[in-house]
Amino acid sequence: MAGYTDNMNAVLATLSKHRLVPVIALEREDEAAPLAGALVAGGLPVAEVTFRTDAAEASIRAMAKRGDVCVGAGTVLKPEQAERARDAGATFVVTPGFNPKVVQKCLDLELPIIPGVSNPTDIEMAMDFGLTVVKFFPAEAFGGLATLKAIAAPYGMMRFVPTGGIGPDNVAAYLAFDKVVACGGSWMVKPSLFADGDFGRVESETRAAVAIASNAS
């Protein structure tokens, strides 16, 4: 567990510093490197590439090869996806729910995992595996910040990465809660922003998001 803990602490240091995790679904792997470049230029060298598309694995590999982005794999639903993500260069895994098989695989691989939770039972399952950081998902659909504060109250050792329905209008409120490490969101990396091949709008949206996060810290 020592190796896992060291790796997790390194990821948490990055997430705690930047407070935002762009959640990305790419249909084309050739968009991965320039998108990562736009995030870095905007001051946010973090990316969660979701396994929602066939281009996910190659996109993770392309971003990881840059060497200047903390790349995670999202929407990991099976243990073998966690292994593929690790082999592609992902340094952490994020899941929508709590799957014990995926969690155990990540622990075996010493690959940091932030599993999705939505209630106290999920949180206690995470605790049984020795985890102290979980994703509250889908945040807004499950009652938003008020619900997060309520379910976090009995678990002083746990910290959260709320994701789902979070954007520029409400992210600051989430980040102001001291149990929140970072927030996941896709508004700065929406495919419509770079559909024409111009990643300048991703950079500008990212820069604006970073400013919000900085002021909320």
C-alpha positions as CSV (number, residue, x, y, z in Angstrom):
1,M,0.0,0.0,0.0
2,A,3.0,2.3,0.5
3,G,3.6,2.6,-3.3
4,Y,-0.1,3.3,-3.8
5,T,-0.1,6.0,-1.1
6,D,2.9,7.7,-2.6
7,N,1.3,7.8,-6.0
8,M,-2.0,9.0,-4.6
9,N,-0.3,11.8,-2.7
10,A,1.4,13.0,-5.9
11,V,-1.9,13.1,-7.7
12,L,-3.6,14.8,-4.8
13,A,-0.9,17.5,-4.7
14,T,-1.6,18.3,-8.3
15,L,-5.4,18.3,-7.9
16,S,-5.2,20.4,-4.7
17,K,-3.0,22.9,-6.5
18,H,-5.2,23.4,-9.5
19,R,-8.6,22.6,-8.0
20,L,-10.2,21.7,-11.4
21,V,-10.3,18.4,-13.4
22,P,-11.4,18.9,-17.0
23,V,-13.5,15.9,-18.0
24,I,-12.9,15.1,-21.7
25,A,-14.5,12.8,-24.2
26,L,-12.6,12.7,-27.5
27,E,-13.8,11.1,-30.7
28,R,-10.4,11.6,-32.5
29,E,-7.0,10.9,-31.0
30,D,-5.4,13.6,-33.1
31,E,-7.3,16.2,-31.0
32,A,-5.7,15.0,-27.8
33,A,-2.3,16.7,-27.9
34,P,-3.5,20.1,-29.1
35,L,-6.3,20.0,-26.5
36,A,-3.7,19.2,-23.8
37,G,-1.6,22.1,-25.1
38,A,-4.6,24.5,-24.8
39,L,-5.2,23.3,-21.2
40,V,-1.5,23.9,-20.3
41,A,-1.5,27.3,-22.0
42,G,-4.6,28.2,-20.0
43,G,-2.9,27.3,-16.8
44,L,-4.5,23.9,-16.1
45,P,-2.2,21.0,-16.7
46,V,-4.8,18.3,-15.7
47,A,-7.0,16.1,-17.8
48,E,-9.5,13.3,-17.2
49,V,-10.0,11.5,-20.5
50,T,-13.1,9.3,-20.3
51,F,-13.5,5.8,-21.7
52,R,-16.7,6.8,-23.4
53,T,-15.2,6.7,-26.9
54,D,-13.0,4.4,-28.9
55,A,-10.3,7.1,-29.0
56,A,-9.8,7.2,-25.2
57,E,-6.8,5.0,-24.8
58,A,-4.9,6.6,-27.7
59,S,-5.8,10.0,-26.5
60,I,-4.5,9.3,-23.0
61,R,-1.3,8.0,-24.5
62,A,-0.9,11.2,-26.7
63,M,-1.4,13.5,-23.7
64,A,0.8,11.5,-21.4
65,K,3.7,11.6,-24.0
66,R,3.8,15.4,-23.7
67,G,5.1,15.1,-20.1
68,D,3.5,18.3,-18.9
69,V,-0.1,17.1,-18.1
70,C,-1.4,15.0,-15.2
71,V,-3.6,12.7,-17.2
72,G,-6.3,10.5,-15.7
73,A,-8.7,8.0,-17.2
74,G,-12.4,8.5,-16.5
75,T,-15.5,6.4,-16.8
76,V,-13.4,3.3,-16.1
77,L,-16.0,0.5,-15.7
78,K,-13.9,-2.7,-15.8
79,P,-10.6,-3.8,-14.3
80,E,-9.1,-4.4,-17.7
81,Q,-9.8,-0.7,-18.6
82,A,-7.8,0.3,-15.6
83,E,-4.8,-1.7,-16.8
84,R,-5.1,-0.3,-20.3
85,A,-5.2,3.2,-18.8
86,R,-2.1,2.6,-16.8
87,D,-0.3,1.2,-19.8
88,A,-1.3,4.2,-21.8
89,G,0.2,6.6,-19.3
90,A,-2.7,7.5,-17.0
91,T,-1.6,8.5,-13.5
92,F,-5.0,8.1,-11.9
93,V,-8.4,6.6,-12.5
94,V,-11.9,8.0,-12.0
95,T,-15.1,6.0,-11.9
96,P,-18.8,7.0,-12.0
97,G,-19.7,4.5,-9.3
98,F,-18.1,2.2,-6.7
99,N,-17.0,-1.0,-8.3
100,P,-15.0,-3.2,-5.9
101,K,-13.3,-5.1,-8.7
102,V,-12.0,-1.9,-10.4
103,V,-10.9,-0.5,-7.0
104,Q,-9.0,-3.6,-6.2
105,K,-7.3,-3.7,-9.6
106,C,-6.2,-0.1,-9.2
107,L,-4.8,-0.9,-5.7
108,D,-2.9,-3.9,-7.2
109,L,-1.5,-1.7,-9.9
110,E,-0.6,1.0,-7.4
111,L,-2.7,3.3,-9.6
112,P,-4.6,6.0,-7.7
113,I,-8.4,5.8,-8.0
114,I,-11.1,8.3,-7.2
115,P,-14.3,6.2,-7.3
116,G,-17.8,7.7,-7.6
117,V,-20.0,7.8,-4.6
118,S,-23.5,9.3,-4.0
119,N,-24.4,8.2,-0.5
120,P,-23.0,7.1,2.9
121,T,-23.0,3.4,2.0
122,D,-20.7,4.1,-1.0
123,I,-18.4,6.2,1.2
124,E,-18.1,3.4,3.8
125,M,-17.3,0.9,1.0
126,A,-14.5,3.2,0.0
127,M,-13.2,3.4,3.5
128,D,-13.1,-0.4,3.7
129,F,-10.5,-0.2,0.9
130,G,-8.5,2.4,2.7
131,L,-9.5,5.2,0.3
132,T,-9.8,8.8,1.6
133,V,-10.7,10.6,-1.6
134,V,-13.9,10.0,-3.6
135,K,-15.9,11.6,-6.4
136,F,-19.3,12.9,-5.5
137,F,-21.3,12.1,-8.6
138,P,-23.6,13.2,-10.2
139,A,-23.3,16.2,-7.9
140,E,-26.1,18.6,-8.9
141,A,-28.5,15.8,-9.7
142,F,-28.1,14.4,-6.2
143,G,-28.8,17.6,-4.4
144,G,-25.6,19.6,-5.0
145,L,-23.5,21.2,-2.3
146,A,-26.2,20.9,0.4
147,T,-26.2,17.1,-0.1
148,L,-22.5,16.9,-0.2
149,K,-22.1,18.8,3.1
150,A,-24.7,16.5,4.7
151,I,-23.2,13.2,3.7
152,A,-19.6,14.4,4.3
153,A,-20.4,15.5,7.9
154,P,-19.9,12.1,9.6
155,Y,-16.8,11.3,7.7
156,G,-14.1,13.8,8.8
157,M,-11.3,11.8,7.1
158,M,-12.9,11.8,3.6
159,R,-12.4,14.4,0.9
160,F,-14.3,14.8,-2.3
161,V,-14.1,15.6,-6.0
162,P,-17.7,16.7,-6.9
163,T,-18.5,16.2,-10.6
164,G,-21.7,16.5,-12.6
165,G,-23.6,19.7,-13.4
166,I,-20.8,21.9,-12.2
167,G,-19.8,24.9,-14.2
168,P,-18.6,28.5,-13.9
169,D,-21.8,29.6,-12.1
170,N,-21.5,27.2,-9.1
171,V,-17.9,25.8,-9.0
172,A,-16.7,28.5,-6.6
173,A,-19.2,27.5,-4.0
174,Y,-18.1,23.9,-4.2
175,L,-14.5,24.8,-4.0
176,A,-15.1,26.9,-0.9
177,F,-16.1,23.8,1.0
178,D,-13.1,22.6,2.9
179,K,-13.8,18.9,2.1
180,V,-13.5,19.5,-1.6
181,V,-10.1,18.7,-3.2
182,A,-11.1,19.8,-6.7
183,C,-14.1,19.9,-9.0
184,G,-14.6,17.9,-12.2
185,G,-16.2,19.7,-15.1
186,S,-16.4,19.8,-18.9
187,W,-17.4,23.3,-19.7
188,M,-13.9,24.4,-20.7
189,V,-13.4,21.4,-22.9
190,K,-16.7,21.0,-24.7
191,P,-16.3,19.5,-28.2
192,S,-18.1,22.5,-29.7
193,L,-15.3,24.8,-28.6
194,F,-12.8,23.0,-30.9
195,A,-15.0,21.5,-33.5
196,D,-13.4,23.7,-36.2
197,G,-9.9,22.7,-35.1
198,D,-9.2,25.9,-33.3
199,F,-8.2,25.2,-29.7
200,G,-7.9,28.9,-28.8
201,R,-11.4,29.0,-27.2
202,V,-10.4,26.1,-25.0
203,E,-7.4,28.0,-23.8
204,S,-9.5,31.1,-23.0
205,E,-12.3,29.2,-21.3
206,T,-9.6,27.3,-19.3
207,R,-7.9,30.6,-18.3
208,A,-11.3,31.9,-17.1
209,A,-12.0,28.7,-15.1
210,V,-8.5,28.9,-13.5
211,A,-9.3,32.5,-12.4
212,I,-12.5,31.4,-10.8
213,A,-10.8,28.5,-9.0
214,S,-8.0,30.8,-7.8
215,N,-10.4,33.3,-6.3
216,A,-12.3,30.5,-4.6
217,S,-9.3,29.0,-2.9
